């Protein structure tokens, strides 16, 4: 079993920055990839970013490319999402997730089998 705990959400003005963290724990934790997703009120959960655990390769949704950066600390089993130039449309609950199976892509939420509880990010205009 894997537990994921997100932190770092909050209220920020447009143009500001936040850094989210997601710490993974559990016996013999290992992952092929970890991802960040978000869900705004009345909308479906959407992909934000993912990182391949072994290589550190990252991939981003077009809506956040150039503003968000995902990174990892293998020793701490922790991933981060640095969010800069935040916009009101970035307001959502942000979830981290881990995929413990290999897939050809990690954009689909269905390919992740463990999820955190979510952390609220609110960007005011």
N, C-alpha and C positions, 0 to 999 in steps of 0.2 A: 504494500500500500504506500502511496506517495501523498504527502501533504504539501500544499502550496499556500504560502501566506504572502499576500501583497501588502505594501505600505507605500506611503508617500503621496497619496492623493490629497486634494484640498481645493481651496478657492483661490483663483489667480485672475488678474486682469489680462485682457487681451494684449498679446505681445510678450507676456511673461513666460516663465519657465517652471517646470516641475520635473522631478526625477522620481519615477516609480521603481520600486524594488519588489522582487518576488523570490522568496527563499524556499527552496525545496528540501524536504526531509523525508525520511523513511528508510527502512532497511534496504541496503544495497541499491540506493538510488542510482538510476542510469536513465539516460534519455537519448533519443535520436535528435529531437528538436524541442525547443520551447518557443512559445508564441505569445503574443499579446493580441487580445481582441477587445472590442468595446461595444457597448450597447447603449444607445440613447433612448429616452422615453418614446415609446410608440414605434420604435424601429427595430429591425432585426440586428442580431449580433453580427459585427463585421470584423474582418481581419485587419490588423494594424501592422504587425511586424513579426518576423520569426528569425530564429538563429539556429543554425545547425550546431549541436553541442560539441561535436568532435573538432570541427574545423573553424568555427566562429563565423562562418558565412552567414550574411544577413540578407533579408529581402523585405521590402516595404510596400505597403499600399501606396498608390499614387497620391492619395490625399495627404499623406504625411511625409512623403519622400522629400529629403532636404531639410526637414524641420525636426524629425524624430530620429534618435539613434538608439539602437538596441545593442547591448553588450552583455558579457557574462564574466563571472568569476568562478572558474571550475572548482577551486579549492573550497569555496563557500557554498557551492551549489546554488548560486544566486544569479539571476538575470536582472538587468536594469533597462528602463526605458527613459532616456533623456528626451524631454519634450520642450522644444524651444519655439518661439514665435507662435504661441498658442492662440487659437481663434475660438470664438464662441461656439462654432460648430464642432469643436473637439470635446465639448461637454458630453460626458457619458460615464457609465460605470466601466472601468477597465479591469479586464480579467487576464490573468496569466494562465497558461496551460502547458502541459507537457505531453509529448508523444513518445511512447516507449516502444513503438513499432516503426519499422521503416516504411516510408511511402515515397512516391516520386515527387510529391509536393506537400507542403505543410501550410497551405492557405485555407483549406477546408477545415472548419471546426470539428467535423466528424472524425478527422484523423488524430485528434487529441483525446487522450483517455483520462487525464486528470486535470481538474480545474481548481483555481483558487476561489475565494469567496467574493472577490471584487473590491475595488476601491473607487470612490467617487472622485471624479475630476470635474470641476465647474469653472468655466472661463467666462468672466463677465465682460460685457462690452463697454 
